[in-house]
Amino acid sequence: MRIVITGGAGFIGSHLVDHYIVQGVDVVVIDNLITGREENISKHQDNRRFTFMNEDVCNVETIDGTIDAILHFACPASPFDYLKYPIETLQVMSVGTHRMLDIARSKNAKFFLASTSEVYGDPDVHPQQEEYFGNVNVLSPRAVYDEGKRFAETVTVAYHRKYDTNIGIIRIFNTYGERMRPADGRVIPTFISEALANRPLPIFGDGSQTRSFCYIEDMVQGIAKAVEIDYPLPVNLGNPAEHTVLQVADLIRRLCKSTSDLHYMPLPDSDPKKRKPDITRAQNVLKWQPSISLEQGLVKVITWFKERRKDD
């Protein structure tokens, strides 16, 4: 088996590379390193089953050799990143998705899209089911990510309907784990890095907004199961255990033995007030559900962050 992972030097992408290399799969990574890091995949550089293409997916017209599946994970995923690279975010989700779909079609390969819970916007329905159409403000700064992913889903389904392309779509809810960048703007790496330094934790709004956090190990298992089956409808992947931002801050401070205060700031435009996946479809179709609690996962990630601080 030979698969392509776009964005394979990123957080989730690099963990997928590890997973498939261990499974004996040939892996081609396409990543321009705009937010990904080569160190995430460097241990595979001498592996004959691994190929790295340092390119923008928007410019890739063909990929040599046979391909069984393209896993399209390329896209800035943190608010800091997609607000810094708004046009690039829209391009990778439009032009880049078109490119990869065309290659998948020419190679008779499966196309697998990494979408996001952000397609639901600031939801009026809770928890969020795949049938919910969402509540997205198309003019908000974060819409470059939300609408980019929504477009990618639409064009993916269009290829399936017109060309019978074999597709899969997952909607990834908040995921955390090793290899997240300390200052990438997402809540868990931000809280951990600040708590370990005993600096104030930034709380947007009053901290009552909720998120549901899935540990990377659970997420990779869910993705792998989704890739294996033929199912063209979107599937939510995430941990349905719901926590307020304040609860997460308190838990991280306790686990880090931190003296950090809380620093309250205005809530960003169109920031979701609630986020919780309904994973009934994943349970029924994929026979998957997460098994690692937030505290169990945080212990692992905090240990990793501590080791990184020593190295630095």
RODO-577155 format. One record per residue: x, y, z of N, C-alpha, C in turn. Coordinates in steps of 0.2 Angstrom, whole numbers, padded with zeros to 4 digits, always signed. Layout:
N
XYZXYZXYZ/...
//
This chain:
312
+0004-0006+0000+0000+0000+0000+0004+0006+0000/+0002+0011-0004+0006+0018-0004+0001+0023-0004/+0002+0028+0001-0002+0033+0002+0001+0040+0002/-0002+0045+0001+0000+0052+0001-0003+0056+0007/+0001+0059+0011-0002+0063+0016+0000+0070+0015/-0004+0075+0013-0003+0082+0013-0003+0085+0020/+0002+0089+0021+0002+0092+0028+0005+0087+0033/+0009+0082+0030+0012+0077+0034+0017+0079+0039/+0020+0085+0039+0025+0087+0043+0021+0091+0049/+0015+0092+0049+0011+0095+0054+0010+0091+0060/+0005+0093+0064+0004+0090+0071+0001+0083+0070/-0006+0083+0067-0009+0077+0066-0006+0073+0060/-0004+0076+0055-0001+0073+0049+0005+0069+0051/+0009+0071+0055+0016+0068+0057+0014+0062+0061/+0009+0062+0065+0007+0056+0069+0004+0051+0065/+0001+0053+0059-0002+0048+0054+0004+0045+0051/+0009+0049+0049+0015+0046+0046+0018+0040+0050/+0019+0042+0057+0022+0037+0061+0017+0030+0061/+0011+0031+0061+0006+0026+0061+0007+0021+0055/+0007+0024+0049+0007+0020+0043+0014+0017+0042/+0019+0021+0044+0026+0018+0043+0026+0012+0047/+0024+0012+0053+0024+0006+0058+0020+0000+0055/+0015+0002+0051+0010-0003+0048+0013-0006+0041/+0019-0003+0039+0023-0006+0033+0020-0003+0027/+0017+0003+0028+0014+0007+0022+0019+0011+0019/+0020+0012+0012+0024+0017+0009+0020+0024+0010/+0024+0029+0012+0021+0035+0014+0025+0041+0010/+0021+0045+0006+0023+0051+0003+0020+0057+0007/+0025+0061+0009+0022+0067+0013+0023+0073+0008/+0018+0077+0007+0019+0084+0004+0017+0089+0009/+0022+0094+0010+0022+0099+0015+0026+0105+0013/+0024+0111+0013+0028+0116+0011+0031+0120+0018/+0030+0116+0023+0033+0118+0030+0031+0126+0032/+0025+0128+0030+0023+0135+0032+0021+0135+0039/+0018+0129+0041+0016+0128+0048+0019+0122+0051/+0020+0117+0046+0023+0110+0048+0030+0111+0050/+0033+0106+0053+0040+0106+0055+0044+0100+0052/+0049+0101+0049+0053+0095+0046+0055+0090+0052/+0056+0093+0058+0059+0088+0064+0053+0083+0065/+0047+0085+0064+0042+0080+0065+0042+0074+0061/+0045+0074+0056+0046+0068+0051+0053+0066+0050/+0058+0069+0053+0065+0068+0052+0067+0061+0053/+0064+0058+0058+0066+0051+0059+0065+0046+0054/+0061+0048+0049+0059+0043+0043+0063+0045+0037/+0068+0050+0037+0071+0052+0031+0075+0046+0028/+0078+0042+0032+0082+0037+0029+0078+0030+0027/+0071+0030+0029+0067+0025+0028+0065+0024+0020/+0067+0019+0017+0065+0018+0010+0058+0018+0008/+0054+0017+0013+0046+0018+0012+0044+0025+0013/+0048+0030+0014+0046+0036+0016+0049+0041+0010/+0044+0046+0008+0047+0051+0003+0044+0058+0005/+0048+0063+0005+0046+0069+0007+0046+0074+0001/+0041+0077-0001+0041+0082-0006+0039+0089-0002/+0044+0093-0002+0044+0100+0001+0041+0105-0005/+0034+0104-0005+0031+0108-0010+0024+0110-0008/+0021+0116-0011+0014+0118-0009+0010+0114-0013/+0005+0111-0010+0000+0106-0014-0004+0110-0019/-0004+0116-0019-0007+0120-0024-0003+0120-0031/+0003+0118-0030+0007+0118-0036+0009+0111-0039/+0007+0106-0035+0008+0099-0037+0003+0097-0042/+0006+0095-0048+0002+0093-0054+0001+0085-0054/+0006+0082-0052+0006+0074-0052+0011+0072-0047/+0010+0065-0045+0014+0062-0041+0016+0055-0044/+0023+0054-0044+0025+0048-0048+0023+0042-0044/+0022+0036-0048+0020+0030-0045+0013+0029-0043/+0012+0023-0041+0005+0021-0039+0003+0024-0033/-0003+0025-0032-0006+0028-0026-0012+0025-0024/-0013+0023-0018-0019+0020-0015-0024+0025-0012/-0021+0030-0009-0025+0035-0005-0021+0041-0004/-0025+0047-0005-0022+0053-0003-0026+0056+0003/-0022+0057+0008-0025+0060+0014-0024+0067+0015/-0029+0071+0014-0028+0079+0013-0028+0082+0019/-0023+0083+0023-0022+0086+0029-0019+0093+0029/-0017+0095+0023-0013+0102+0022-0018+0107+0024/-0016+0112+0029-0020+0118+0030-0018+0120+0037/-0016+0127+0037-0015+0130+0044-0021+0128+0048/-0020+0126+0054-0026+0124+0059-0027+0128+0065/-0022+0132+0067-0023+0136+0073-0025+0143+0071/-0029+0146+0075-0031+0153+0074-0025+0157+0072/-0020+0157+0076-0014+0161+0075-0012+0160+0068/-0012+0154+0065-0009+0152+0059-0014+0155+0053/-0020+0153+0054-0024+0155+0048-0026+0162+0048/-0025+0165+0053-0026+0173+0053-0020+0176+0050/-0014+0173+0051-0008+0175+0048-0008+0174+0041/-0010+0168+0039-0010+0166+0032-0017+0165+0029/-0021+0170+0029-0028+0169+0027-0029+0167+0019/-0025+0170+0015-0026+0168+0008-0023+0161+0007/-0017+0160+0010-0014+0153+0009-0019+0148+0012/-0023+0149+0017-0028+0145+0020-0033+0143+0015/-0036+0149+0012-0041+0148+0007-0039+0144+0000/-0032+0146-0002-0030+0142-0007-0029+0135-0007/-0026+0133-0001-0025+0126+0000-0031+0122+0001/-0037+0125+0003-0043+0122+0003-0047+0122-0003/-0045+0126-0008-0049+0127-0014-0044+0124-0019/-0039+0127-0021-0034+0125-0027-0031+0119-0025/-0029+0118-0019-0025+0112-0016-0030+0106-0016/-0036+0107-0014-0040+0101-0014-0042+0099-0021/-0043+0104-0026-0044+0102-0033-0038+0098-0035/-0032+0100-0034-0026+0097-0037-0026+0090-0034/-0027+0089-0028-0027+0082-0025-0032+0078-0027/-0038+0081-0028-0044+0077-0031-0043+0074-0038/-0040+0079-0042-0038+0077-0049-0033+0071-0049/-0028+0072-0045-0023+0067-0044-0026+0060-0042/-0030+0060-0037-0033+0054-0034-0038+0051-0040/-0041+0055-0044-0045+0053-0049-0041+0049-0055/-0035+0053-0056-0031+0050-0062-0027+0043-0059/-0026+0043-0053-0023+0037-0050-0028+0031-0048/-0034+0033-0048-0039+0028-0046-0038+0027-0038/-0037+0032-0035-0035+0032-0028-0041+0035-0023/-0041+0033-0017-0046+0036-0013-0044+0043-0011/-0049+0047-0010-0047+0054-0008-0050+0055-0001/-0046+0057+0004-0049+0057+0011-0047+0064+0014/-0053+0068+0015-0052+0075+0017-0053+0075+0025/-0048+0079+0027-0048+0081+0035-0052+0088+0035/-0058+0087+0037-0062+0093+0038-0062+0095+0046/-0066+0099+0048-0066+0101+0055-0072+0103+0058/-0073+0103+0064-0079+0105+0068-0080+0112+0067/-0076+0116+0064-0077+0123+0063-0082+0124+0057/-0084+0119+0054-0089+0120+0048-0096+0121+0052/-0096+0119+0058-0102+0121+0062-0103+0128+0065/-0097+0132+0064-0097+0139+0067-0099+0139+0074/-0102+0144+0076-0105+0145+0083-0111+0142+0083/-0112+0136+0085-0118+0132+0083-0124+0133+0087/-0130+0133+0084-0136+0133+0087-0139+0126+0090/-0135+0121+0088-0137+0114+0089-0131+0111+0093/-0133+0108+0099-0128+0105+0104-0131+0099+0106/-0127+0093+0106-0120+0093+0103-0121+0093+0095/-0116+0094+0092-0116+0094+0084-0116+0088+0081/-0121+0087+0077-0122+0081+0073-0120+0082+0066/-0118+0077+0062-0116+0078+0055-0121+0081+0050/-0128+0080+0052-0133+0083+0048-0134+0091+0049/-0131+0093+0054-0132+0100+0056-0128+0105+0051/-0131+0110+0048-0128+0114+0042-0123+0119+0045/-0124+0121+0051-0119+0125+0054-0121+0133+0054/-0118+0137+0058-0119+0144+0059-0113+0148+0058/-0111+0149+0052-0104+0152+0051-0105+0159+0048/-0102+0164+0051-0102+0171+0048-0096+0171+0043/-0098+0172+0037-0093+0171+0031-0089+0178+0031/-0090+0183+0034-0086+0189+0034-0082+0190+0040/-0082+0185+0045-0078+0185+0051-0070+0183+0049/-0065+0186+0053-0059+0184+0051-0057+0176+0051/-0060+0173+0055-0059+0166+0055-0063+0162+0050/-0067+0165+0046-0071+0162+0041-0066+0159+0035/-0060+0162+0035-0055+0159+0030-0054+0151+0031/-0054+0150+0037-0053+0142+0039-0060+0139+0039/-0065+0142+0042-0072+0138+0042-0075+0137+0035/-0075+0143+0031-0077+0142+0024-0073+0138+0019/-0066+0139+0021-0062+0135+0017-0063+0127+0017/-0064+0125+0023-0066+0118+0025-0073+0116+0022/-0077+0121+0022-0084+0119+0020-0084+0119+0012/-0080+0123+0009-0079+0122+0002-0076+0116+0000/-0071+0114+0004-0067+0108+0002-0072+0102+0003/-0076+0102+0008-0081+0096+0008-0086+0096+0002/-0088+0102+0000-0092+0103-0006-0089+0100-0012/-0083+0102-0014-0080+0100-0020-0078+0092-0019/-0076+0090-0014-0075+0083-0013-0081+0079-0014/-0087+0081-0012-0093+0077-0013-0095+0078-0021/-0094+0084-0024-0095+0085-0031-0091+0080-0035/-0085+0079-0033-0081+0074-0037-0084+0067-0036/-0086+0065-0030-0089+0059-0029-0095+0058-0033/-0099+0063-0034-0106+0063-0038-0104+0062-0045/-0100+0067-0048-0099+0067-0055-0094+0062-0057/-0089+0060-0054-0084+0055-0056-0084+0049-0053/-0088+0048-0048-0088+0042-0043-0081+0041-0040/-0078+0047-0038-0072+0046-0034-0073+0043-0027/-0069+0039-0025-0070+0036-0019-0067+0041-0014/-0072+0043-0009-0070+0048-0005-0072+0046+0003/-0069+0050+0007-0070+0050+0014-0069+0057+0017/-0073+0058+0022-0073+0065+0025-0074+0064+0033/-0069+0067+0036-0070+0067+0044-0070+0074+0046/-0074+0076+0051-0074+0082+0054-0070+0082+0061/-0064+0085+0061-0060+0084+0067-0062+0089+0073/-0063+0087+0079-0064+0091+0084-0058+0092+0088/-0058+0097+0092-0051+0099+0096-0047+0093+0098/-0041+0093+0095-0036+0088+0096-0030+0090+0099/-0027+0087+0104-0021+0089+0107-0016+0083+0108/-0010+0085+0109-0005+0080+0109+0002+0082+0109/+0007+0078+0109+0014+0079+0108+0015+0082+0101/+0020+0087+0100+0022+0090+0094+0018+0096+0092/+0013+0098+0096+0010+0105+0096+0015+0110+0097/+0015+0115+0093+0019+0121+0095+0017+0125+0101/+0021+0127+0105+0019+0130+0111+0015+0137+0110/+0017+0140+0105+0013+0147+0104+0009+0147+0098/+0006+0141+0096+0002+0141+0090-0005+0144+0091/-0007+0146+0097-0013+0149+0098-0019+0145+0101/-0018+0138+0100-0023+0134+0103-0023+0133+0111/-0028+0132+0114-0029+0133+0121-0024+0128+0125/-0024+0122+0123-0020+0117+0127-0012+0118+0127/-0009+0119+0121-0002+0120+0121+0000+0127+0124/-0005+0132+0123-0004+0139+0126-0004+0138+0134/-0009+0135+0136-0010+0135+0144-0004+0131+0147/-0002+0125+0144+0004+0121+0146+0010+0125+0146/+0012+0129+0141+0018+0132+0140+0018+0138+0145/+0012+0141+0146+0012+0147+0151+0012+0145+0158/+0009+0139+0159+0008+0136+0166+0015+0134+0168/+0019+0131+0164+0026+0128+0166+0030+0134+0167/+0029+0140+0164+0033+0146+0166+0030+0150+0171/+0025+0148+0174+0021+0152+0179+0019+0159+0177/+0018+0159+0170+0015+0165+0168+0007+0165+0167/+0004+0171+0167-0003+0171+0167-0006+0167+0161/-0012+0163+0162-0015+0160+0157-0020+0164+0153/-0020+0165+0147-0025+0170+0143-0032+0166+0143/-0037+0170+0146-0043+0167+0145-0047+0172+0141/-0050+0170+0136-0054+0174+0131-0061+0174+0134/-0065+0180+0134-0071+0180+0137-0071+0178+0144/-0076+0175+0147-0077+0174+0154-0074+0166+0156/-0072+0163+0150-0070+0156+0151-0075+0151+0152/-0082+0153+0151-0087+0148+0151-0088+0144+0145/-0085+0146+0139-0086+0143+0133-0083+0136+0134/-0086+0131+0130-0084+0124+0131-0081+0121+0125/-0076+0116+0126-0073+0113+0121-0073+0105+0123/-0072+0101+0118-0071+0094+0119-0065+0092+0116/-0060+0089+0120-0053+0088+0118-0052+0081+0117/-0049+0079+0111-0047+0072+0110-0040+0071+0109/-0037+0066+0113-0030+0065+0113-0028+0062+0106/-0022+0064+0104-0019+0062+0097-0020+0055+0096/-0018+0051+0101-0018+0043+0100-0025+0041+0098/-0030+0043+0101-0037+0041+0100-0039+0044+0093/-0037+0050+0091-0038+0053+0085-0035+0049+0079/-0029+0047+0079-0026+0043+0074-0029+0037+0073/-0031+0033+0078-0035+0027+0078-0041+0028+0074/-0045+0033+0076-0051+0035+0072-0050+0036+0065/-0045+0040+0063-0044+0042+0056-0042+0036+0052/-0038+0031+0055-0036+0025+0052-0042+0021+0050/-0046+0020+0055-0053+0016+0054-0057+0020+0048/-0057+0026+0048-0061+0030+0043-0058+0029+0036/-0051+0029+0036-0048+0028+0029-0049+0021+0026/-0050+0016+0031-0051+0009+0029-0057+0007+0025/-0063+0011+0027-0069+0009+0025-0071+0014+0019/-0076+0012+0015-0079+0016+0010-0086+0019+0013/-0085+0025+0014-0091+0029+0017-0091+0036+0015/-0095+0039+0011-0094+0045+0008-0097+0051+0012/-0100+0050+0017-0103+0055+0021-0098+0057+0027/-0099+0064+0029-0094+0066+0034-0095+0062+0041/-0090+0061+0045-0090+0058+0051-0087+0062+0056/-0090+0064+0062-0087+0067+0067-0082+0063+0071/-0076+0066+0072-0071+0062+0076-0069+0067+0082/-0070+0065+0088-0068+0069+0094-0070+0066+0100/-0068+0069+0105-0070+0066+0112-0076+0070+0115/-0082+0067+0116-0088+0070+0118-0088+0073+0125/-0082+0072+0129-0082+0074+0136-0081+0082+0135/-0086+0086+0138-0086+0093+0137-0083+0097+0143/-0079+0102+0142-0076+0105+0148-0076+0113+0146/-0077+0117+0151-0076+0124+0150-0069+0126+0150/-0067+0131+0147-0060+0134+0146-0057+0135+0153/-0061+0137+0158-0059+0138+0165-0057+0131+0168/-0061+0126+0167-0060+0120+0170-0053+0117+0167/-0052+0118+0160-0046+0116+0157-0040+0120+0160/-0041+0126+0161-0035+0130+0164-0034+0128+0171/-0039+0126+0175-0038+0124+0182-0034+0117+0182/-0036+0113+0178-0033+0106+0178-0026+0106+0176/-0024+0111+0171-0018+0111+0168-0013+0114+0174/-0016+0119+0177-0012+0123+0183-0011+0117+0188/-0015+0113+0190-0014+0108+0195-0009+0103+0193/-0010+0101+0186-0005+0095+0184+0002+0098+0183/+0003+0105+0182+0009+0108+0181+0012+0110+0187/+0008+0110+0193+0010+0113+0199+0012+0120+0198/+0007+0124+0195+0009+0131+0193+0006+0136+0197/+0009+0141+0198+0006+0147+0202+0003+0152+0197/+0002+0151+0191+0000+0155+0186-0007+0158+0188/-0008+0165+0186-0014+0168+0187-0018+0167+0180/-0024+0170+0180-0028+0170+0174-0028+0177+0172/-0028+0178+0165-0028+0185+0162-0034+0185+0157/-0039+0189+0159-0045+0189+0155-0044+0194+0149/-0047+0192+0143-0046+0196+0137-0053+0195+0133/-0054+0200+0129-0061+0200+0125-0061+0194+0121/-0067+0191+0120-0069+0185+0116-0068+0187+0109/-0064+0183+0105-0063+0185+0098-0070+0184+0094/-0070+0188+0088-0075+0188+0084-0077+0181+0081/-0084+0179+0082-0087+0173+0080-0084+0167+0083/-0081+0168+0089-0078+0162+0093-0084+0158+0095/-0083+0151+0094-0089+0147+0096-0090+0147+0104/-0096+0147+0106-0097+0147+0113-0098+0139+0116/-0099+0135+0111-0100+0128+0113-0097+0123+0108/-0094+0118+0110-0091+0113+0105-0091+0106+0108/-0095+0102+0105-0096+0095+0108-0098+0090+0102/-0094+0085+0100-0097+0081+0095-0102+0076+0097/-0106+0075+0092-0111+0069+0093-0107+0063+0089/-0104+0058+0092-0100+0053+0088-0104+0047+0087/-0111+0047+0087-0115+0041+0086-0113+0038+0079/-0112+0042+0074-0110+0039+0067-0103+0036+0068/-0099+0039+0071-0092+0036+0072-0092+0029+0075/-0097+0029+0081-0097+0023+0084-0101+0017+0080/-0106+0019+0076-0109+0014+0072-0105+0012+0066/-0102+0017+0062-0099+0016+0056-0092+0013+0057/-0088+0016+0061-0081+0015+0062-0080+0010+0068/-0085+0009+0072-0084+0005+0078-0078+0008+0082/-0079+0015+0083-0073+0019+0086-0076+0024+0091/-0073+0024+0097-0074+0030+0102-0068+0031+0106/-0066+0037+0108-0060+0038+0112-0060+0035+0118/-0054+0033+0121-0053+0030+0127-0049+0033+0132/-0046+0039+0130-0041+0042+0134-0044+0048+0137/-0044+0049+0144-0048+0055+0147-0043+0061+0146/-0046+0067+0147-0042+0073+0146-0036+0073+0151/-0037+0071+0157-0032+0071+0162-0026+0066+0160/-0028+0060+0158-0023+0055+0156-0019+0058+0150/-0022+0061+0145-0019+0064+0140-0014+0070+0141/-0017+0074+0146-0013+0080+0148-0007+0078+0152/-0007+0073+0156-0001+0070+0159+0005+0069+0154/+0003+0065+0149+0008+0063+0143+0010+0070+0140/+0006+0074+0138+0008+0080+0134+0012+0085+0139/+0010+0086+0145+0014+0090+0149+0021+0087+0150/+0022+0081+0151+0028+0078+0151+0033+0079+0145/+0029+0079+0139+0033+0080+0133+0035+0088+0133/+0031+0092+0135+0033+0099+0135+0038+0101+0140/+0038+0097+0146+0044+0098+0150+0050+0096+0147/+0050+0090+0144+0056+0088+0141+0059+0093+0135/+0054+0096+0132+0056+0101+0127+0059+0107+0130/+0057+0109+0136+0060+0115+0139+0067+0113+0141/+0068+0107+0143+0075+0105+0145+0080+0106+0139/+0077+0103+0134+0081+0103+0127+0083+0110+0125/+0078+0115+0126+0079+0122+0124+0083+0125+0129/
//
